[in-house]
Amino acid sequence: MTGKEFLLAHGQSAENIDIQSSLRNFWQQMQLGLEGNGGMPMIPTYLMNIDRSKIKLNEKHIIIDAGGTNFRCALGYFDDQGQVVIERQKKTIMPASDRLLTKSEFYGTIASNIARLLPAGKNVGFCFSYQVDMNADLDGKVVMFSKEVKAPEVIGTQVGKETLSACKQYDKTKRKIVILNDTVATLLGGLALNDEKFGAYLGYIYGTGTNVCYIEDTSKITKVNGLPAGKMLINTECGNFDGFAQGDFDKITIARTAVPDKQLFEKMTSGKYLADIIYEALSVAERNGLFAGKTDIVPFTLKDVSTFLTDNNFCGLFEDEQDMQFVREICVELIRRSAKMGAIVNSALAIASCQDKSLPVAIVAEGTTFNKLPHYREFFEQYLTEILGAWGLKYKILQGEDLNMVGTLMATMVL
């Protein structure tokens, strides 16, 4: 039995993911979310009609990026030539990713991290990579944490209000703040750094977690009354999408998470969980006697998987060459499957939002897993070409340095 045959039997092959039915399911959940009738969250950001004309020169702002693993903060501004300058950047661990924190401890940690920047920064842009319900004042209420962040008291609080309140122990200056998601920041980063014209813009994160942002006509956001005409960035929170068929190893992995009925797409594909799915596949193969040589499978990381696929060394877990080939097939096929799901989600949003088929769709892609996991981008682009080509669409993947930070700075231009 090959690795692919093994995965196919357990519902874990890329072939178990049907493109057309998945697109239909996604569009249905997308529409329901925009109407406020269930489906995906489809969160309005209230960031509207933003382009480079909004840039204000030489205004320094505090920019924060609270990601799945890391917490970064810096000062940012656009110089006399409209070029982005990021300075005094510092990175530390994401609060509550390593231990349980109370509400006071969570926001207090954030404030202590940015205290050194407060005297120099005018306003605050906060890229908060977790699900929030946004308000028209550009603040947002925390709905839930994913990626195993442990701060239950923070759920239900206003991120911006609480952050500014915690900062007052260090600096009494009155400030404004804008909250945005990492996918929104990524999209805005692409906008800030590119003058090329596109038929649509997507912001795509594939790292510890996964999500996509796009730009929607406000007439379609019917769950919010009284929106002015125009284009608004929408944080889809598509990690919540439940329209992909789960395999046996998905189900085992998801059942062990803190909230097993949420973020199902994310838990089937993202960097936080993919190594666990591979581990479950290899463990079942071991129990079924599918390895020829001696094995002693223990938990490993996605970095270990990457090392194996580039250097053919999997933590010394396998010695037999036939077994190594079997394991390689499993790893590559599960990466292909993840890439297929990622391509379907991006394609669905590109098809729904592209206004001019003569122009390519810009996919502003960010995330360590996207950039470093062997084969992922290769498979992702293969599926994008197949799906979008059938709809007469082209695409271009945009990348750049510090896109989240640049996009967060761009968001402060509306304050």
QUIKA-V728016 format. One record per run of one state. SS is the DSSP state (2 for helix, 1 for strand, 0 for the rest). FROM is the first residue (numbers start at 1). LEN is the number of residues. If there is no record, write none. Layout:
SS/FROM/LEN + SS/FROM/LEN
This chain:
0/1/2 + 2/3/7 + 0/10/4 + 2/14/3 + 0/17/2 + 2/19/17 + 0/36/7 + 1/43/6 + 0/49/3 + 2/52/3 + 0/55/2 + 1/57/1 + 0/58/3 + 1/61/6 + 0/67/3 + 1/70/9 + 0/79/5 + 1/84/10 + 0/94/9 + 2/103/15 + 0/118/6 + 1/124/5 + 0/129/2 + 1/131/4 + 0/135/5 + 1/140/5 + 0/145/7 + 2/152/3 + 0/155/3 + 1/158/1 + 2/159/9 + 0/168/9 + 1/177/4 + 0/181/1 + 2/182/12 + 0/194/6 + 1/200/7 + 0/207/3 + 1/210/8 + 2/218/3 + 0/221/10 + 1/231/5 + 0/236/2 + 2/238/3 + 0/241/7 + 2/248/8 + 0/256/8 + 2/264/6 + 0/270/4 + 2/274/14 + 0/288/7 + 1/295/1 + 0/296/6 + 2/302/10 + 0/312/6 + 1/318/1 + 0/319/2 + 2/321/33 + 0/354/7 + 1/361/6 + 0/367/1 + 2/368/5 + 0/373/3 + 2/376/15 + 0/391/4 + 1/395/4 + 0/399/4 + 2/403/12 + 0/415/1
